[in-house]
Amino acid sequence: MKLSEGVEQAIHSVAMLAQLSADGVLSAASLAAYHGVKTSYLLKHLQALSGAGLLSTLPGPRGGYRLARNAEQITLLDIVLAVEGPEPAFRCLEIRQRGPNPLPGKPTRPCEINAAMLRAEKAYRAELRRVTVADILADVAAGDDGSIAARGCAFLAIHERKQGA
């Protein structure tokens, strides 16, 4: 299974937004600069995350993005589905019905290949549903010697926009 670069960018962006203060926001340009990606490409994914109810947006020159839910309530599956859409990765096109020797009549049993792929998809989605953004942040913090936290704090000190200010 191959996911788009947008999924990685979206997960990292949500993780960064989870570290904002209660009244803070980050612009798409700031998030893109932090991750070294194009703002226009990231913006598309931030909009998808907003549309899925994972992020909220504040318009205007001092606006930006922040989480619409707590990090404990946002799963990796939520993010993947927002960016990639809900369709399964494998789509059976019933090619067993094509070619010079197709199966006679309409198949009475589901395609076993499709059934196996859907079982794998179900397991994959269950694992993504089990992991929250808060879990990821806790795992990072547990293995951090302080340098990762310092990098994020330094960035937020410069780029976080306080809505009360």
PLY file of the C-alpha trace (Angstrom):
ply
format ascii 1.0
element vertex 165
property float x
property float y
property float z
element edge 164
property int vertex1
property int vertex2
end_header
0.00 0.00 0.00
1.36 3.38 -0.96
0.14 6.60 0.63
0.74 10.04 -0.78
3.31 12.46 0.61
0.33 14.48 1.76
-0.42 11.93 4.48
3.04 12.36 6.00
2.78 16.13 5.77
-0.68 16.10 7.31
0.34 13.90 10.25
3.41 16.02 11.00
1.35 19.20 10.73
-1.34 17.89 13.08
1.38 16.84 15.53
2.86 20.36 15.44
-0.56 21.97 15.87
-1.18 19.72 18.88
1.64 21.56 20.65
0.10 25.02 20.35
-1.12 26.95 23.35
-4.90 27.13 23.84
-5.21 30.44 21.97
-2.49 29.81 19.37
-2.61 29.20 15.63
-0.03 28.56 12.93
-0.19 29.71 9.35
0.07 27.25 6.48
3.24 29.05 5.37
4.84 28.53 8.79
3.94 24.83 8.85
5.27 24.40 5.32
8.51 26.19 6.17
9.04 24.08 9.29
8.65 20.86 7.32
10.44 22.08 4.19
7.47 21.51 1.87
5.58 23.69 -0.60
2.87 25.82 0.99
0.47 25.32 -1.92
0.67 21.53 -1.61
0.36 21.54 2.18
-2.54 23.99 2.04
-4.58 21.47 0.06
-4.12 18.91 2.84
-4.80 21.40 5.62
-8.07 22.26 3.90
-8.95 18.56 3.71
-8.19 18.20 7.43
-10.40 21.22 8.12
-13.18 19.79 5.98
-12.98 16.55 7.98
-13.38 18.47 11.24
-9.85 17.78 12.46
-8.60 21.36 12.18
-10.26 24.69 12.63
-9.24 27.77 10.73
-9.15 31.38 11.77
-9.26 33.75 8.79
-7.36 36.97 8.38
-3.79 38.17 8.45
-3.28 36.92 12.04
-5.23 33.74 11.40
-4.13 30.21 10.84
-4.82 26.64 11.84
-5.29 24.80 15.12
-6.77 21.48 16.17
-10.54 21.26 16.23
-10.34 18.32 18.66
-7.89 17.18 21.32
-4.89 15.17 20.13
-6.30 12.21 22.09
-9.38 12.30 19.83
-7.56 12.38 16.47
-6.40 9.04 15.10
-4.00 8.33 12.29
-6.95 6.83 10.43
-8.84 10.14 10.73
-5.91 11.90 9.05
-5.40 9.27 6.34
-9.09 9.29 5.44
-9.17 13.09 5.34
-6.23 13.23 2.91
-6.71 10.05 0.86
-10.48 9.63 1.04
-12.55 6.71 2.35
-12.22 4.36 -0.61
-10.31 1.12 -0.03
-6.79 0.96 -1.45
-7.68 -2.12 -3.53
-10.57 -1.93 -5.95
-11.69 -5.16 -7.58
-12.61 -4.58 -11.22
-13.71 -8.20 -11.77
-11.06 -8.91 -14.38
-11.89 -12.59 -14.00
-14.88 -11.71 -16.21
-12.64 -10.40 -19.02
-10.24 -11.87 -21.54
-10.74 -14.72 -23.98
-11.97 -17.18 -21.34
-14.09 -15.33 -18.73
-15.94 -17.14 -16.00
-19.28 -18.37 -17.30
-22.30 -16.41 -16.13
-22.31 -13.98 -13.28
-20.01 -15.04 -10.40
-21.94 -16.43 -7.45
-19.03 -16.08 -5.01
-17.03 -12.98 -4.20
-13.59 -12.74 -5.72
-11.23 -14.35 -3.20
-8.48 -11.89 -4.07
-10.78 -8.98 -3.32
-11.89 -10.62 -0.05
-8.27 -11.11 1.06
-7.34 -7.54 0.18
-10.35 -6.17 2.05
-9.39 -8.19 5.15
-5.90 -6.69 4.97
-7.37 -3.20 4.59
-9.61 -3.79 7.60
-6.58 -4.79 9.73
-4.57 -1.80 8.47
-7.39 0.61 9.27
-7.92 -0.94 12.69
-4.27 -0.29 13.58
-4.45 3.31 12.33
-7.67 3.79 14.31
-5.89 2.56 17.45
-3.09 5.18 17.33
-3.85 8.79 18.25
-1.77 11.89 17.66
-1.32 12.06 21.44
0.16 8.53 21.35
2.66 9.59 18.69
3.67 12.68 20.67
4.11 10.60 23.83
6.32 8.11 21.96
8.45 10.95 20.56
8.77 12.56 24.00
9.78 9.24 25.58
12.71 8.89 23.19
13.71 12.55 23.06
16.95 13.73 24.62
15.45 17.22 24.63
16.60 18.25 21.16
13.29 17.50 19.43
11.30 19.43 22.04
13.76 22.33 21.89
13.47 22.51 18.10
9.66 22.62 18.25
9.56 25.11 21.13
11.98 27.45 19.38
9.87 27.35 16.23
6.61 27.95 18.08
8.13 30.84 20.04
8.69 32.64 16.73
5.73 31.52 14.61
2.78 30.84 16.89
0.13 33.51 16.61
-1.80 34.19 19.81
-5.41 35.07 19.16
-5.69 37.13 22.33
-2.75 39.34 21.29
0 1
1 2
2 3
3 4
4 5
5 6
6 7
7 8
8 9
9 10
10 11
11 12
12 13
13 14
14 15
15 16
16 17
17 18
18 19
19 20
20 21
21 22
22 23
23 24
24 25
25 26
26 27
27 28
28 29
29 30
30 31
31 32
32 33
33 34
34 35
35 36
36 37
37 38
38 39
39 40
40 41
41 42
42 43
43 44
44 45
45 46
46 47
47 48
48 49
49 50
50 51
51 52
52 53
53 54
54 55
55 56
56 57
57 58
58 59
59 60
60 61
61 62
62 63
63 64
64 65
65 66
66 67
67 68
68 69
69 70
70 71
71 72
72 73
73 74
74 75
75 76
76 77
77 78
78 79
79 80
80 81
81 82
82 83
83 84
84 85
85 86
86 87
87 88
88 89
89 90
90 91
91 92
92 93
93 94
94 95
95 96
96 97
97 98
98 99
99 100
100 101
101 102
102 103
103 104
104 105
105 106
106 107
107 108
108 109
109 110
110 111
111 112
112 113
113 114
114 115
115 116
116 117
117 118
118 119
119 120
120 121
121 122
122 123
123 124
124 125
125 126
126 127
127 128
128 129
129 130
130 131
131 132
132 133
133 134
134 135
135 136
136 137
137 138
138 139
139 140
140 141
141 142
142 143
143 144
144 145
145 146
146 147
147 148
148 149
149 150
150 151
151 152
152 153
153 154
154 155
155 156
156 157
157 158
158 159
159 160
160 161
161 162
162 163
163 164
